[in-house]
Amino acid sequence: MSETPTIPAPPVGQTPPASQTVQIGIEDFAKVELRVGKVLAAERVPKSSKLLKLQVDLGTETRQIVAGIGTKYEPEALIGRFVAVVANLKPAKLMGIESQGMILAAGDKEVAGLIGFSEPVQPGMKIK
């Protein structure tokens, strides 16, 4: 019997190559509802250098989203910005504040940048 070769883990702080990530089927991906959001308001979460509390327009409603992007962005720099939002994520509490979605960003341990748009988009538009 031959053993399946093991792939060594990447060094701490590095992302594994895409070939080493868990693969999902299109059925699983189709469950994720990605929408365009427009940041209407943003403020720091007290006692946290990382968390920002955002009010995000999703076209038909405004959602409160707590995002761990505060080490990269000042709250006032986000107002009016269009972002990618996971809109069907179950609400969660972060430092006692309800978050009703997730903002998508690039980066491993530190945020490198937000997912954005180069052409005009409307809040609430589906991302596919």
N, C-alpha and C positions, 0 to 999 in steps of 0.2 A: 504494500500500500504506500502510495506517495502522499506526503503531507502537503497541505495547501501552504504556500509560502506566506509568512506574515510580513506585513508592511510596517516598517518602523514608524512610530509616532513622530510628528514633526517637533522641532524644538519648542519649548514653552514660549508662548507669545506669537507663534507663527501659525498661519492657516494651512491645513493640509491641502495638497493639490486636489483639484476637482475630481480627479479619478479615484480619490480615496474617500469621498463623501458618500453618505447614504443616499441611494437613489430612490425616488418615489415615482409612482405612476401618474399619468395625466389626470386620473380620477382624483387623486389626492390634491394635486395642484389646483384643480378646478374648484375645490372647496374654499380656497382662499380668495376673498373678495378684496381686490386692490382698487382704491379710488384716489382721485386727485383731491387734495385738500388745500385750502388757502388759510394761512395762519392769520387770525384776526387780532389775537392778543397773546402775549407771552410774559411770564414772570418767573423768577427764581423760586424754587421750593426752599423754604427756610431750613437751615441746618444741613443743606446738601450743596456741594459744589458742582455736582453732576446733573441733577434733575431740574428740568424746566416744566412748568405747567402751561400748556398751550390751549387756546380756544381755536378750534379749526372748523372752518366752513366746509361742509361736505355736500353743498348744493341744496339739499332738502332739510338739512339740520346742522346745528353747531354741536361739536363734540369737544369734551375736555380730554386732552391726551397728555399724559406725563411722559416725557422723553428724557433719556440719559444723554443729552447733547450739550449740557451746560459748560463743559470744559472747552468746547470748540466754538460755541456761539453765544453771543450776548443776546438777551431776550429781544431788545429793540431791533436788532438786525434781522430777525425772523419775520417781523410783521409785514404782511403782504406777499410773503414768499409762498410759492406753490410747492407742495411736498407730496410724496407717495405715502398713502395710509393703508394699513391693513384694517379694513372697516368692519370685518365680522369676527374680530378677536373678542373673546369673553372679557368683560370688564374685570380689572384687577386693581387692588389698592397698593400704591407705592407711597411709603411714608405717610400712610393715613389718607391719601388723596386718591379718589377713584380715577382711573384711566380707562377711557372708552375706545381704545384703538392703539395702533403702534405706527410711529413714523419710521420709514425705512432709511437707513444710512449705511455707508460703506465704512469698513474698518474692523479691526480685531478688538484689541483691548481699548484702544482709543478711537474716537470717531474721526474719520478722515474727511467725510463730506456727506451731505444729504443727497438723496435721489431727487433729481429735479427734472425740468422740462425746458427744451430749447425753443419750442414753438408755443403759441398761445393755447392755453387749455382752460376749461371751465371747472370750477369746484364741483365735485360729485361725479365727474366723468370716470367711466370704468377704465382701469389700466389692464391691458392684456398682453 
